[in-house]
Amino acid sequence: MVKIITDTTSCLSPQIAQKYHIPVIPQIINIGEESFYEGVDIDIDEFMRRLKSSPTLPKTAAPPPELFVEEFHRLTPLGEPIVCIHPSAEVSGTVRSALVAAQSFPGADIRVIDTRVVASPLGTMVQLAAEWAEAGIDADTIVARVEDMARKCRVYFMVDTLEYLARGGRIGGASALLGSVLQIKPILRLHNGKVDQFERERTHKRAVARLKDIVREQIAPDGAGYLTVLEAGARPQADQLARDLSQIVKQPQVTVYDMPPAIVTHGGPGILGVGFFVKE
């Protein structure tokens, strides 16, 4: 059976990881002189507390190749293909670390996929890949299906302030100034693997309404859109958005995912967004 590996930027729940025996490689969080393995040494609640109180912005680092080597050592003796599903190489070095680690196993069938996305849609693809593997689907088909889904993936989100994205070099400082002075609420997106401005709204309420419109306009029908809501420090709004969207897309339940520290570091508290897969 094909083995699936991912990392903590996928937002994959511990329950799903355990059910399908998926190794979840931790991202590295650096706060001052301290370093933490995301989800191992620090959880989101502790991270949010430190983020709000720290005089300097935490930094992130991709998992070192050694963490992948450890899993490859464990899995390669089984003789099964390994499929690693990770975030955009434009925003994370995780894919590079996995590729470096794979070089130490020249006889193994290790596939590394740069999905060019991040967060809950990445987790959706990981879970589906694990379900396909459990059903006996071969590695070539799993890789092709994940890559096809990745091309159809869309992530749109809002942040309370552009300060964190600007300080982290993810968008220009001029945009951060404009947003803070005029109280414009930009809707951002992942585009070509990078964070990009999509539209601007005058108020938070109008921006949330626009997120709903975007979903209505773009999502694949008949449940194939796998809609999720993503948040950090905005749980009440996220729960309400999920309830509203479940009526729009006729999806019985829209799952709300907490963003992991590696993502919140760059977006800051107050992230609210959606992830889904578009129509053909």
Summary of the structure (lengths in Angstrom):
residues: 280
radius of gyration: 18.5
end to end distance: 29.9
largest distance: 58.5
contacts: 960
relative contact order: 0.16
helix: 44%
strand: 25%
